[in-house]
């Protein structure tokens, strides 16, 4: 059974984006993509007791969405034969 590369890369992108977002959850998150500017501010950086603020969850979710979009784009490129691994 062959697996669809779009789905595999989408899931990998979401997971990797989520991990990167979790590892980089700052007190104030500012993401700039072209003219799009997203700023998220919270009360603290990752705490010792592992509590994550809602602002930090938003930061993690944004990174997961970006990773998923990149993974899906790579999946479409692979399916059309423009990229090969």
N, C-alpha and C positions, 0 to 999 in steps of 0.2 A: 504494500500500500504506500503510495507516494503522498507526502504531505505538501500542502500548498505553501509556497515560500512567503506569500503575502501574510498569511496568518502567523507563521512561525516568526517572521521578522517583526510583525506588529507586537506580538506578545513579548519578544525579547526587548524591543524598544521601550515598551511600557515598563518592564521590570528594570531595565538598566536606567531609564529615566527616573524612576521612583527611587532607586538606590542612590543615584547621584543627587537627587533633590533632598533625600534624607541626610546624606553626608554633608551637604552644603547649606543646610537650613540656617540662615543668618538671622540676626535680630531684625534687620531691614533687608528685604529682598527687592532688588530692582532689576527687571529684565527688559532689555531693549532689543527689539527686532525691527530694524528699519525705522519706520515712523511710529511703530507701536511701542508704547512705554507703559509697563506694568510695575507698580510699586506696592509692596506689601510690607507693613511694619508690624512688629510684635513687641512684647515686653522683654523677651530674653532669648538667648541662644539655647541650643540643646542643653537640657538640665541633667544633673546627675541622676535624678530619680526617673528619667526617661519619659517625663510628661511633655507632650508636644502641644503647643498652642494652636488655635484654629488658623492663625495666620501662617504658621509653619506648615500646616497641612495643605493650605492653598499653594504654598511654594512647592511642596512635594508633588502635588497634583499637576501643576503647570509643567514641571520638568517631565513627569510621566506622560503627559499629553504630547509634549514636544518630541520625546523619544518615540512614542507610538507613531506619530506622523512621519518621522524620519524612517522608522522601520517599515511602515507601509509604503512609503515612496521607494525605498530600496527593493521591496518585494515586487512592486509594479515594474521597476527597471529590470529586475532579474527575469520576470516573466516575459517581458518583451524581447529579451535577448540582448539588451544593451549592456548588461553586467553579467559576468560569469565568475563563479568561485570554484 
